[in-house]
Amino acid sequence: MPDGSAVVLGGSMAGLLTARVLSEFYGQVTVVERDELPDGSAQRRGVPQGRHLHALLARGGEVLDELFPGLTADLIGAGAPSGDLLGGIRWLLSGHRIRQVDIGQPVLFPSRPLLEGQVRARVRALPGVRLADGRDIVDLTASTDRTTITGVTVRDGAGRTTTIRADLVVDATGRGSRTPLWLEGLGFARPTADRVHTDVGYASRTYDMPDDALGTDRLILVNWTREHPRGAGIARQEDGRYMVTLVGLLGDYPPTDPDGFVDFAAGVPLTDVHRLINEGKPLDDPVAFRYPANIRHRYEHLTGFPEGLLVLGDAVCSFNPVYGQGMTVAALQAAALRRHLLGNPSPSWRRYFREIARVVDVPWQLATGADLAFPEVLGHRSLKTRLVNAYLPHLHAAAVTDASLSAAFVRVTGLLDRPEGLLRPDRLLRVLRAALSR
């Protein structure tokens, strides 16, 4: 049996996955969460994005099944829709509906409460893991010389404070992470942060629609373009309802009044969305969510950092949620933490953050590169970014008839393949031939 103790700050997906990994290396793992955690699937205050459409990217599903064998089958058994990454999704990219064909790569579209509830139940059942919910994080505790973190002080609902001692503390509290502030208080430098401001707004609403409203598809996904900076997603949920999420860029927020919601959908560049909304019966009022910017904290550049502390998930890097990368990248970081601990019984923050940076690099490149295709989005545009953003609309146009290009692109978005593969000579030739034929 492992010995020692660890504390995970935050009980959302990143924190739960971290607890699962740490349970292999520490005899006692405590997950501290501000919310009262439900036993099953339920919306909660600490996950405002839980009321909006979610998809677990293909690579994320693979990692979750590695950490929790049988999870995908149980989610499907609980009603979570599933389908092929290409054959089961109606993709509209750069204004082009790309060709659909099954590529043998399943993907899940569970609601966030269902997915988190299933994962949380498995974490609760792990020996040595305790969920300390309903507790606010007050501060970290440190050694006398302030070079080593020794635990965390928490406050319960009655105002009582308690110190939880730990050999390792992992901050998985998300975008509101206080680690940069704590570092400054301990005499360390804050990490620099890269920001790409997109000013994205969501609005979601659930509908009653016929079982075959989407035909054989499981998800409609409409990505924005420079000419039409609005997007949308529609998928059936495990309770039989259909969730419709509308999204706008650069302050073009979808309204939350019912008439405004419908009118906004008319501006989405795929008429299927507006038609389905008009044909469906609304079951609730639209709810909103705002996301100002992609943020990446560059912990790998620090020259000093306290021992006994690591950071994971959105607390390291948070992405524009329209690309659906958050949970998958958190899972990949948890897998990287597991590999790190297998090779380093005493974790090295310096090596760990370098390893995490490699995990984050590609999804950060994909998300921010796509956002920087809009001239109004402020940020550095490398020559590579400009070339890729000029190339992708041509690839999407070619993918209308070329299923091999469709498959190549969605495998990159699912984080299964590296984006450089889209520039293979044979694929460049296919794109060029298609462009010349048009």
Summary of the structure (lengths in Angstrom):
residues: 438
radius of gyration: 22.0
end to end distance: 64.8
largest distance: 71.6
contacts: 1515
relative contact order: 0.16
helix: 38%
strand: 24%
